């Protein structure tokens, strides 16, 4: 019988999956670009954060829950639903 060192591959060592649709700079197929994470939770969807989107056509910025970012259309120029209000940034340790 040949002994092998314990495998380091396993559930505990895997990196968590990253949602690429909410990474800043990502643009959906309707031309809406993720600007940043707003740092607040969406009121209507438990467990979802608000992200700030910017329309590539008109520059309009609005908020949306992360789960809906991939399907959003601009509410100003493309007939999309009204977005969530853009929350004020939370104060940080440095300002």
PASEBA-1860 file (N, C-alpha, C; in nm, 3 decimals):
! residues 95
1> XXXXXXXX> 0.084/-0.118/0.000/0.000/0.000/0.000/0.088/0.124/0.000 ~ 0.056/0.216/-0.088/0.134/0.338/-0.100/0.057/0.454/-0.036 ~ 0.124/0.528/0.054/0.061/0.641/0.120/0.082/0.768/0.039 ~ -0.020/0.848/0.035/-0.012/0.975/-0.037/-0.037/1.089/0.060 ~ 0.022/1.205/0.034/-0.007/1.319/0.122/-0.153/1.359/0.106 ~ -0.212/1.416/0.210/-0.353/1.457/0.200/-0.373/1.558/0.087 ~ -0.481/1.543/0.021/-0.514/1.631/-0.090/-0.555/1.768/-0.037 ~ -0.503/1.875/-0.098/-0.544/2.009/-0.057/-0.664/2.056/-0.138
9> XXXXXXXX> -0.704/1.976/-0.235/-0.822/2.010/-0.313/-0.945/1.969/-0.234 ~ -1.039/2.056/-0.228/-1.161/2.024/-0.156/-1.250/2.145/-0.143 ~ -1.362/2.127/-0.085/-1.461/2.233/-0.072/-1.407/2.354/0.005 ~ -1.334/2.329/0.111/-1.287/2.439/0.196/-1.179/2.524/0.129 ~ -1.111/2.471/0.030/-1.003/2.547/-0.032/-1.044/2.615/-0.161 ~ -1.163/2.588/-0.210/-1.208/2.651/-0.334/-1.243/2.797/-0.311 ~ -1.215/2.877/-0.412/-1.255/3.017/-0.405/-1.404/3.026/-0.435 ~ -1.473/3.118/-0.368/-1.616/3.132/-0.397/-1.639/3.182/-0.540
17> XXXXXXXX> -1.749/3.141/-0.597/-1.784/3.185/-0.732/-1.806/3.336/-0.733 ~ -1.762/3.402/-0.837/-1.779/3.546/-0.848/-1.885/3.577/-0.951 ~ -1.974/3.667/-0.915/-2.080/3.708/-1.007/-2.023/3.813/-1.101 ~ -1.997/3.776/-1.224/-1.933/3.868/-1.319/-2.028/3.976/-1.367 ~ -2.159/3.958/-1.353/-2.252/4.059/-1.402/-2.253/4.184/-1.315 ~ -2.202/4.179/-1.194/-2.203/4.296/-1.107/-2.064/4.353/-1.081 ~ -1.964/4.307/-1.153/-1.830/4.363/-1.141/-1.828/4.502/-1.202 ~ -1.771/4.603/-1.134/-1.763/4.737/-1.194/-1.696/4.732/-1.331
25> XXXXXXXX> -1.755/4.801/-1.426/-1.704/4.804/-1.563/-1.775/4.707/-1.656 ~ -1.851/4.613/-1.601/-1.925/4.518/-1.682/-2.045/4.586/-1.746 ~ -2.069/4.559/-1.873/-2.182/4.617/-1.946/-2.275/4.506/-1.992 ~ -2.405/4.522/-1.966/-2.501/4.420/-2.011/-2.535/4.441/-2.158 ~ -2.616/4.353/-2.214/-2.646/4.359/-2.357/-2.738/4.475/-2.395 ~ -2.789/4.551/-2.296/-2.869/4.671/-2.322/-2.786/4.799/-2.308 ~ -2.654/4.786/-2.288/-2.567/4.903/-2.279/-2.565/4.970/-2.142 ~ -2.597/4.895/-2.036/-2.595/4.950/-1.901/-2.468/4.901/-1.830
33> XXXXXXXX> -2.384/4.993/-1.786/-2.256/4.960/-1.726/-2.264/4.972/-1.574 ~ -2.209/4.871/-1.505/-2.201/4.875/-1.359/-2.092/4.974/-1.320 ~ -2.130/5.075/-1.240/-2.034/5.176/-1.197/-1.970/5.135/-1.065 ~ -2.053/5.099/-0.967/-2.002/5.061/-0.835/-2.112/4.996/-0.755 ~ -2.071/4.933/-0.646/-2.166/4.880/-0.549/-2.202/4.993/-0.455 ~ -2.331/5.012/-0.430/-2.376/5.125/-0.350/-2.353/5.103/-0.200 ~ -2.334/4.978/-0.158/-2.308/4.952/-0.018/-2.433/4.945/0.068 ~ -2.547/4.933/0.005/-2.673/4.920/0.079/-2.750/4.801/0.024
41> XXXXXXXX> -2.837/4.747/0.108/-2.920/4.634/0.067/-3.046/4.684/-0.004 ~ -3.093/4.608/-0.098/-3.218/4.640/-0.167/-3.334/4.611/-0.072 ~ -3.428/4.704/-0.062/-3.541/4.687/0.029/-3.638/4.579/-0.017 ~ -3.655/4.564/-0.147/-3.756/4.472/-0.198/-3.707/4.329/-0.218 ~ -3.576/4.306/-0.214/-3.522/4.172/-0.234/-3.423/4.139/-0.123 ~ -3.457/4.045/-0.040/-3.369/4.006/0.070/-3.238/3.948/0.017 ~ -3.128/3.989/0.075/-2.997/3.937/0.037/-2.936/3.999/-0.087 ~ -2.998/4.101/-0.143/-2.946/4.165/-0.264/-2.894/4.304/-0.232
49> XXXXXXXX> -2.780/4.338/-0.289/-2.722/4.471/-0.274/-2.762/4.559/-0.391 ~ -2.757/4.689/-0.370/-2.785/4.785/-0.477/-2.655/4.817/-0.550 ~ -2.663/4.820/-0.681/-2.551/4.858/-0.767/-2.592/4.980/-0.847 ~ -2.496/5.066/-0.876/-2.521/5.186/-0.956/-2.487/5.152/-1.101 ~ -2.583/5.179/-1.190/-2.565/5.155/-1.333/-2.564/5.288/-1.407 ~ -2.492/5.292/-1.520/-2.488/5.410/-1.606/-2.517/5.368/-1.748 ~ -2.609/5.439/-1.811/-2.644/5.412/-1.950/-2.533/5.462/-2.042 ~ -2.489/5.378/-2.135/-2.386/5.418/-2.231/-2.437/5.521/-2.331
57> XXXXXXXX> -2.568/5.520/-2.357/-2.624/5.612/-2.457/-2.641/5.753/-2.403 ~ -2.706/5.766/-2.285/-2.739/5.900/-2.235/-2.668/5.939/-2.106 ~ -2.599/5.846/-2.042/-2.523/5.878/-1.920/-2.606/5.879/-1.792 ~ -2.734/5.843/-1.800/-2.821/5.842/-1.683/-2.774/5.736/-1.583 ~ -2.767/5.773/-1.454/-2.727/5.680/-1.349/-2.845/5.649/-1.259 ~ -2.856/5.523/-1.222/-2.966/5.478/-1.136/-2.922/5.352/-1.063 ~ -2.994/5.316/-0.959/-2.963/5.198/-0.881/-3.049/5.079/-0.920 ~ -2.995/4.960/-0.893/-3.072/4.838/-0.918/-3.014/4.726/-0.833
65> XXXXXXXX> -3.100/4.632/-0.793/-3.056/4.515/-0.719/-2.967/4.428/-0.808 ~ -2.867/4.367/-0.748/-2.769/4.289/-0.824/-2.829/4.180/-0.911 ~ -2.934/4.117/-0.866/-2.994/4.007/-0.942/-3.059/4.055/-1.071 ~ -3.088/4.183/-1.083/-3.155/4.236/-1.202/-3.061/4.312/-1.297 ~ -2.935/4.324/-1.263/-2.841/4.405/-1.343/-2.831/4.354/-1.486 ~ -2.828/4.224/-1.507/-2.807/4.168/-1.640/-2.919/4.199/-1.739 ~ -3.040/4.232/-1.689/-3.153/4.252/-1.780/-3.201/4.397/-1.789 ~ -3.135/4.488/-1.719/-3.184/4.626/-1.712/-3.172/4.702/-1.844
73> XXXXXXXX> -3.273/4.784/-1.870/-3.271/4.882/-1.978/-3.275/5.019/-1.912 ~ -3.226/5.121/-1.980/-3.225/5.256/-1.925/-3.368/5.308/-1.907 ~ -3.402/5.359/-1.787/-3.536/5.413/-1.767/-3.556/5.548/-1.836 ~ -3.448/5.612/-1.874/-3.460/5.746/-1.934/-3.471/5.741/-2.087 ~ -3.392/5.656/-2.152/-3.392/5.660/-2.299/-3.428/5.528/-2.367 ~ -3.445/5.420/-2.290/-3.469/5.290/-2.353/-3.597/5.222/-2.306 ~ -3.682/5.293/-2.232/-3.810/5.238/-2.191/-3.805/5.138/-2.078 ~ -3.695/5.136/-2.000/-3.686/5.045/-1.887/-3.766/5.095/-1.768
81> XXXXXXXX> -3.789/5.007/-1.671/-3.858/5.044/-1.548/-3.775/5.147/-1.473 ~ -3.842/5.227/-1.390/-3.771/5.326/-1.309/-3.672/5.254/-1.218 ~ -3.552/5.306/-1.209/-3.450/5.245/-1.124/-3.466/5.288/-0.979 ~ -3.391/5.225/-0.893/-3.389/5.264/-0.753/-3.311/5.394/-0.739 ~ -3.344/5.476/-0.640/-3.267/5.600/-0.622/-3.122/5.568/-0.587 ~ -3.033/5.653/-0.633/-2.891/5.636/-0.604/-2.867/5.681/-0.460 ~ -2.830/5.588/-0.371/-2.810/5.626/-0.232/-2.681/5.706/-0.216 ~ -2.679/5.791/-0.115/-2.558/5.864/-0.082/-2.454/5.764/-0.035
89> XXXXXXX> -2.327/5.782/-0.071/-2.225/5.689/-0.025/-2.217/5.690/0.128 ~ -2.195/5.572/0.184/-2.180/5.559/0.328/-2.048/5.624/0.370 ~ -2.045/5.690/0.488/-1.919/5.746/0.533/-1.819/5.635/0.562 ~ -1.694/5.663/0.536/-1.589/5.565/0.561/-1.494/5.618/0.667 ~ -1.402/5.536/0.705/-1.304/5.571/0.805/-1.219/5.691/0.761 ~ -1.200/5.704/0.630/-1.111/5.808/0.578/-1.184/5.925/0.515 ~ -1.311/5.938/0.538/-1.378/6.056/0.486/-1.516/6.041/0.443
END
